[in-house]
Amino acid sequence: MHDVSKITDEIVARDGGYVNDPDDPDDPGGATNHGVTIHTMRRLGLDLDGDGQVDEQDVRVLDRDLAVEIFVIIILTARASRICLSICMRPFLICNSIRGAMR
């Protein structure tokens, strides 16, 4: 299995630099740089130019290294969420199994 840093490097290498083509129906992500969309940057509050808003200019100045870090955060957060959900649901699933067996 690939490690997280190798996966993120591959994503960023494949997605390349800045793009924003509002006329392309196959690209609904809006302004994107190194695979990171403006929507992701807004969700993370990444105001890179310090003007008080996350906009296209922030997407333009996003560098490759920060894009890799963002993907690492996204992948690890998703992985942690699945693990947490599994741990949190385990008592519920066990309890339901016992109830079902008692019927």
N, C-alpha and C positions, 0 to 999 in steps of 0.2 A: 504494500500500500504506500502511496506517495505521502510524504510528510506535508504539512500545511504550507511551509515556505516554498516548496517546489510547486505545489498546486497554484499558489498565488502568483508566483513568478510566471508560470505558464499563462494564466489568465491575463495578466498585465501585458505580457509580450504579445499575445494574440490580439488584444483589443486596441493596442497602439495609442496614439495621441488624441488630441482634441477633435471632436466632431459635434456638429449641431445642424441637422438638416430637417427643419420643420415640415418640409414637403415630402419627406420619405415616410410612407405609411408603414414600412417594415422596421422603422426605428423610432418607436414611441417614447424612448427614454429622455428625449430632449438633450440638452448640453451634456456631453460625456467626455471624460478624459481618462485614459488608461483603464477603461472599463467601469469607472465610477461615475454614476449619473448625478445630476444636480439634485435629484430627489433624495438620494442617499446622503449627499453632503448636507442637505437641509435637515434631514432627520438626525444627523450627527452634530449639527450646529457648527459646521466647519467654515467659519468666516475667515478665510486665509489672508485676505487683503485688509482686514480690520476696519471695513467701512460700516459695520453694523448690520449687514445683511448678507445672506448667502445667495449669490447670483452667478451669472455666467462668468464673470471675471474670476471668481474663486475657482470655478471649474478649470478655466484656462491656466491658472497658475499652479494647479495641483501637479506635483512632481511624481515621478515613478515610485520613489521610495515610500512616500506617504500613501500612494494608491495600494502598494503591497501591504502596508500596515492596516489599511482599511479593510482589505479582503481578509487578512488574518483575523481581525476583530470579528468580522461577520461570520466567518467559518467557525471560529472557536465559540462564539456566542450561540450559534445554531446548535453546535455539538453539546454545549453545556445545557441548553434548554431541553434537548432530547433526553439527556441523562437525568436532569432534574425531574422532568415529567415522568420518566420511568420509575425513579425512586419514590416520588410523591404518590404515584398511582398504585404502587405495589401493595400497600396495606389495604387499599380499597378492593383491588382484584382478589387478594387472598381472602378477605372478609366475604366477598360475594361468592367465592368458590366454596367456602365453608357453609354458608347459608344454603347454597344449591345442593350440597351434599346432605344437608340435614333434612331436606324436604322429602 
